[in-house]
Amino acid sequence: MTFGTAHGNESVAINSDDDGIFRGAIPRVGAWIVTVSATSPQIKRDISVNVEGNDVPIDIKMPENVIDLEVVDEQGQPQPDTVLRTLRMGSQPTSTIVAGGKTSLAGLDDGDYEIRARARGFASATYHLTVKDGSADRESLRIVLRPTSLIRGRVLNATGDQVINASVYLTSLPPPSQPLDRSASTDADGRFQASVPNGMSRVCAVISSDSATARTLQLDVQPSEQVIRMPPVGGTLTLDFPATGASVLEGRFAILFAAGCSYTPSALVGAVSTSGDRKTVRVVIEPGFYRLCSTSYQDLRLYGGGVPNLASCVAGELRPLSQLNLQLLP
């Protein structure tokens, strides 16, 4: 915490302990602007505090980041029984059931968020919000559900057997005129289906499983089932990158580029470990050229395929039965 004045004439830094308790000396009583910064949760707030006297306890209450959400259909009517998916870029998504068409998300860390909703036969676009550093204002968002198209597939291994419980992650083909972020799993027959916004003709996909070599590819959006065969031989790809919120990222997040598409590392099913502010994902995947970069959402929206024009990247070619280690911003 930094006790200061609006004009910056005074500045006193005080740290709290693990229980949030702090003790320190300030030169006077009265009104102060206190800048409170923390890394867990990742927040920064400017709060007005009145110090009434010497040795008088002060309670500094941190206002939460709150997003008020309304889910409606194309006619503006509340849409009950929807599933809301919230993703802070670089982190794992969370899902919430919205029973009456309205809900609120509270206690959010600062950062870039993707929010979308779905119901049977309907889905929303992906909405993007930035919970700003230093802001304590409530945000509001109206999510509109529209009819969707289905994409169906069956995943087989190299010998033609179905791949059960494979993770199927779908994202937009660049440039992403319609943002897409969908996940599905294969059933006992290796089949999956996922909804995508009407008007999409092709999507990017990454399919991974503990029992088969992972694969990145592009899929057509069509009503008939597509058969996807996993590679017979792969290599071990290791991604070592700063976790979201690490200072070295400067507000960006890690993205993997492969075969003209972009994916978050969390889309891959593999061995995941965390050490300090770094994460490691290790997966057996098809041979090819892979590039790991740090990017912002704005830069990602400009990506049109091919080699990304980003400053912080590491890249290499993964050959069959070999290993490729990509370490971003060591």
Summary of the structure (lengths in Angstrom):
residues: 330
radius of gyration: 23.3
end to end distance: 29.2
largest distance: 77.4
contacts: 987
relative contact order: 0.11
helix: 3%
strand: 53%
